[in-house]
């Protein structure tokens, strides 16, 4: 139906052609990360069966995000008007929620081009059965998926981490994997990375990829570390020898820190530095963050879906990702499977319709042109320091204002004085997504609301006496009509109580 390289190329072309210059990295000085959600749909001519040819599909980018930053806990706001986490994966997912809200608007208006069709229960919708969504990221997600074994004789994307680095594990808030000084020393004009960037004619990208990063099909098989807690045999494999006989000399480090209460990393030099399978938060510069790593968030979306708690009120089943594709970068299939699915296998007692998904995980051989690795290779020994881009770009396949460029969690250019104004809210912030949800409900006749939102259900909204009316102040309330309440509804009530007044 599709290949990892096709998904990567589609996303890179969309980035070049549809995203503005504003918010993109400054050439030869900054780098960024890219993520996107791609909709896969069977081609219209697939109705004719009986052939053995490869199934034809149409591929469309429906959301995209760039970014490498997240704010510290001291800057977080209960009002929901700031983006706490601006890593590309999170921006792409929140942009995807905007897209889903728009598609539910179309479904409620009975438009045939919506991705949703009526469900079996009143007021609920479900995804068309012939559609699926693929998540793309130009780089391995920060956190557990980034803890990748480094084999002794394997071609490495960067030099092995020095032992004295363990005493000063300073990593950018992007959760990137490579130490910039080591990387700079290793990437000369004859390196596989530079050769790949030149796109020499006659050399397939997949071949260059295998040469540069020791792809599992051509290089040694990394040790399997599929459990949340390693057995004695697995620990020996990680710290000693891989099944192929190659010695594991180190692991790629992640800057993400173990959450409070977890068993921490050992910090020992070499391959035993990290403990795998743990929940982690993104690192900050001085101010600790409260944002879980992208590995943890992808694992959560693989169990709870990408739609979020609000949209679940209108959906019969969660919206899951069918596959995850990673661009060319340091990569381990075993680490990805462990981080996204393996450590969730024991999750149980989930509500009806939820479950741990067997998501397909693949890697592309194409490098993102504004990734850290690519920019470093281009600039060689250029002057100045290579830094992550401070801006984040959100794009959604919606007709009105699809773009959103933010810095430090607010729209780019926002002053301190304007922070509480409507114009100072990102379109994918919690409060703005809630307002979009509120507008969606106001467009639906109350007799078509799902049971969870009707008067005889457990929740209803009142806004100055008008259910789901226009936003007129801070009089938004939640009334309970039942003693029982799910965790999802409790989270929703908390959000409603914290909504700021419109100024």
N, C-alpha and C positions, 0 to 999 in steps of 0.2 A: 504493500500500500504506500509506504513512504520509507525513506532512509534517514538516518541521523544527519548525514551531510546535506540532504535536501532541506531539512528543518533549519539547520544552522545557516545555510545560504539565504533562505527566505527571511530569516530574522535579521541578518546582517544587511540585506538589501533594504528591508523596511526601515532599519535604523538610519541608513544613509539617505533615503529618499523622503521619509515621512516625518522624521524628527528634526526640529529646528536647530540652528547653530547655537542658539541660546541654551545653556545648560550642558553643552558638550565640552569635553576636555580641551584645554588650550593645547594646540599642536606642539609636540616634542617637549612638553613640560608636565602634562597631567595625563592620567589614565583613569579609566572607570570600568565598571562591570555592567553587563547587559543581561536581562532576563525577559522572557515573553511567554505568552500562552497562544498556542496555535490551534485553530479549529480544523478538524479533519472531517470532510464530508464526501460521501461517494459521488462520483461524477454523474451528471444527468443521464449519460448514455449507458450507464451500467445496468439498465433494465434488461438489456438483451443478454441472456445467459447462455450457458452451453459452451463457452470458450475457455481455454486454458491460459489465456493471456493474463498478465498481472493486473490486478484490480486497480482501476483508475480512481483517483480521489482529487478533490480540490482542497488546497491548503490556504488558510487565511490567518494572518496575525490579528488577534482580537484585543490583545493588550500587550503593553510593553513598558518596561521600567529600566532606568539606569540609576546607579548610586552606590556609594561605598561607606556612608556615614550613619551613625545613630546618635541620639542625644543622651546625655548623662541623666541620672535619676533626679538631680536637682532642678533640671529644666522641664521635667514632665509636668503636665497640667491635667487636673481632673475634668476640665471642661471639654476635653476631647478635640480641641481645635489645633493641635500640633501633631506632626508626624513623629512618633517616637523612634521609629526604625525606618531608615531610608536606604537600606541595602536593596540592590536591584531586584532580588527575588520577592521581597515584601512589596515593593512598589508595583511590580508586575501583577501580583495577586490582588492587591487593593484596586488596581486599574481593572482587573478582571471582574471584580465585584460590581464596579460601575457599569461594565458591559452587561452583566447579568441583570442588573436593575433595569437597564434600558430594554432588554429583551423581554422582561416581565411586563413592562409598559406596553410593548407591542402585543404580547399575548393577551393582556387584559382588554386591549382595544380590538381583539379578534383579528389581528393582522396575520396573514398566512406566512410571512417571512420570519416569524419569531422562531427561536430555537426551542421554545417550550410548547407543549401540547397539554390539554386538560388531563388531570390525573383522575383517579377513581373516587377521590373524596372531594367534598364540596370546598371550593375555593383554593384547591391545591393544583400545582402544575408539576410536570416532569419533563426531563430532557428528551428530545426526539431520539428514538432508539438507534438511528443511523449515524449519530454524531459522536465524536470523541474529542478530547482535548489533550494536547501534548505540551508539557512545560519545558521550556528551553532556558538554560543558563550558560553564559559564556565561560564560567569558571566553577569548579567544584564548590558546593556550598560550604560556608564557614562552619566550624564546629566538628562534630564527630566524623563526617564524611571526608574531612581534610586530613585526618590522621592516617597517612599513607606510608606503608613500608618502603624503604629505599634499599635496594639490593646492591651487593658489592660491585658486580661488574655490569650493572644495567646502565644504559645511557640515561643520564639524569637531566632534568630541566634546569637544575641549579646545583651548585656544589653541596655536598653533604654538610649538614649543620655542624659547626664546630662545638666541641665540648664546653668551651667557656661561654658559649651563647646561652647555655642553660641558666647562667646567673643573671642574664639581662634579656629576658624574652620580650623585648619591646616590639609590638606589631601594630600596624595601622588598624584603625577601627573597622576596616573592610573585612577583617578576618582572612587576609590573604596568606599564602603559604610560604612565600619565599623571602629570604633575607636580602635586602636590596644590595648590600655591598658584595655578598657572595655572588649574587646574580650578575652583577655588573662585571665581575672578574671572569665569569664563565662564558658570557655571551660575546664572543668576538665575531669577526666577519666570517670565519669559517665554521661557526657553530651550526648545528642542525636547525636551531631557531631562526638564524639569519637566512639560511638557505631556503627555509620554508617561506619566509616573508618575501623572498624574491619571486616566488611563484615561477620557477624555471619551467619552461615549456618541456613537455614530454615526461615530466615526473608527476605521477598522480599524488594528490594531497594525502591519500591514505598511506602511501609508501613513505612520504616524508614524515608523516605523523608517527609511523612505527619506528623510524630511525631516531626521531627526536625524543620520544617519550617511552620507549620500551613497551609498546602496546602489548596486551596480554597474549595476542595471537602470535606475535613474533618474538617476544621476550620471555623471560622467566615468569612463572606464575607466582604472584605474591602470596604470602601466607593468608590462610583463611581466618578471619576474626569475626565470625558472624554472631556471636552472642554478646549480651550486655555485659556479662562478666566472664572473663577468659578462664578456661580450664587450665590445669597445670600443663597439659600438652600444648594447648594453644599459646599460652604465655611463653613456653620454651621456644615455640616456632617463631613468635614475633621477636623475641630477644636473641634468638640464635640463628637457626637455619630455616630457609624456606623449603617447601616440599621438593623443589627442583634441585636442592643441594646448594643453592646460592645463599651466601651469608647476608642476613639483614643487618646493615650497618647503622641505620638510623631510621627515623620517621620524619615526614614533613610535619612541622609544628603548626598548630592552630593557635591564634591569639585569643580564642574564646575561653573564658574562665569557667570552671565548674560552679554550678549554682550552690548557694549556701545549703549545707546539709548533705551534699553528695560527698562520697569519698573522693578526695582530691587527687591530682596527679602526683606522681612520685617526685618529679623534677630531676630524676637521675639522668646523667648524660647518656646519649645514645638512644637505642630503640625502646627502652623502658621509660622514656620521659613522660609519656601520656598514658592514661588509662582510658580504654575505649568504651563506648556505649553509654557515656554519662551525659546528662543534660548540662548545657553550658550557656552562659550569657556572653553577648558580644563585649569585647574590650572597649574601654574608653581611655581618654588621655587625662588621667587624674580623677575624673568624676566617673564612678562606676555606673554602668548601664543596668537596666532591668529587662533588656530585650533578649529573648532567647536566640540562640544561634539559628542560622538558616537551615542547618541540618535538622534541628529539632522542630522547626516550624513546618518544613516539608513532611516530616514524619507525622506531625499532627494533622496536616491537611490530608494525608493519605488514609487517615482513620475517620476524621470528622467532615471531610470535604472542604472545598474552597469557598463555599457560598457564605459562610458566616452565620451567626445565630439569628440575625434579623431576617434574612431571606429564607431561612429554614421554616419560618412561619407560613410561607407561601409555596413551599416545595414539598412534594410527596417523598422525595428521596434526595440525598446529598448529590452535589455535583463533584465528581471525582476526576482526577487526572488519570489518563490511561498510560502515559509514558512520561519519562523524564529524560531529556537529552542534554548532555554536557558538551561544551565546546572543547577545543584543544587546550589542554592544561595538565598539570600534574593530576593523575587520576588512578583510582583503584576500583575495579568492579566490586570486589569484596567489601571494601569500605563503604561504598555507596549503598549496597544492599543491606549491610549491617545497620547503617545510619537511618535509612528510610523505611525499611520494612522489618529487618531481622529483630531489632530490639523491641518491636511492638507486637510480636506474635502472641504474647501472653495477655494482651489487653482483652478483657471480657466484660460482660454485663453492660453491653452497649445498647442504646435504644434501637428499636426496629428500623432496619434500613441502613444502619451503620456497621462498618466492619473494616478490618485491616485489608487493604487492597494489594493484590499482587501486581504492582506497577512495573512496567517494562522500563529498564534503565539501559541507555546506550550512550556512546560517546562519538562525537564527530571529529573528523580530522582537520577541520577548518578553524583557524585562529581568528579571534576577534581583533579587528584592526586597531582598536583603541584600548586593548588590554594592557596591563602592565608589561607583560612579556614582549608584545609587539612594539610598543612605544620605546622600550629600552633598547630593542634591537635596532630600531631606526635611528635613534639619536646617538648610538655608539658612545663616544666620550664627550658628548655635547656639554656645554656649560650649564651650571645650575643643578638643582636637585629635582629628581622626578617625584611628584607628589600625587596623591589621589584627588580627583576632581571633587570639589565641595558641593556641587549642585546635583540634584536628582531630577530626572525627567519622567513624567507619567504620561502615557498615551493610551486611550481607550477607543474602541470602535463604536463611538457614539456620535450622533449628528451635531450636537452642540458642545462647543468648547472641549474638544477631545484632549487637548494638551494641558499640562500642569508642570511648571518648573519651580522647584522649591530649594531652599537653602536653610539649614538648621531647623527644619521642620515646618517652615512658613514659606509662602510664595516669595520667590526671589525679588529683592528690593523692598521687602516689608521693613518699616522702621519700628522702633520700640513703641512709639506713640500710637501707631496704627494697629498694634497686635490684637486688640479686642474687636476690631472692625470686621465686618463680613468679608471684605476684600483680603483680609489677612488669613483666610482659611484655605487650606489646600482642598481641592475638590475631592480628594480621596481621604481626607481626615475623617475621624469617627463621627464628628458632629455633622459634617456635610453628607456623608453617606446615610446617616439617619434621616436628615431632612429629605434626601431623595427617596428614601423608603416611605416617609410620611406623605410625600406628594403622590407616590404610587398608590398608597392606600386611599387617598382622597379621590383618586380617579376610578375607584372600584365601588360599585354599589354595596352598601353594607350587608344586604341579604346574600351577597356572594363572597363575603369574608370567610376565611377558614374558622373553624370552631375555636381555635386558640385566641382569636382576636374579636370574637363576637361578644355581645353583652352577657350571654349565658355561658361564656367561656371563662378563662382564668384571668385574662387581662383585657383592658380597654384603655384608650387614651382619651383625655379630655383637654381641650385647649380653649380656655375662656368660655367653656360651655358648649363648644362645637367639637364634636368628635373628628379628629384628624383634619381640623380646619387649618387655615393659614397660621403661620408662626406669628403670634402677637405679643409674646412676652415670656416671662419665666414661670407661667402658671401651668406648665405641662405636668400632669399628675398621672399616676398609675393607680388603679383601683383593683383590689383583689376580690374575686368572687368565689374563691375556692381556698381551702386550707392547704391543699397540696401544691407544690411548686417545684419545677425542675431546676437544675443548676443553670440551664440556658436562660430560663425566664428570670431568675434572680440576677444574672449578669445584665440582662436587658433592663430590668428595673433600676439597677444601679446607674446605668448609663443615662436613663431618662431623668433621674433625680439630679444628675450633675450637669445637665445641659445649660449653657450660658444664655443670658438674654440677648436678643438681637439689638445691636446698637448701630 
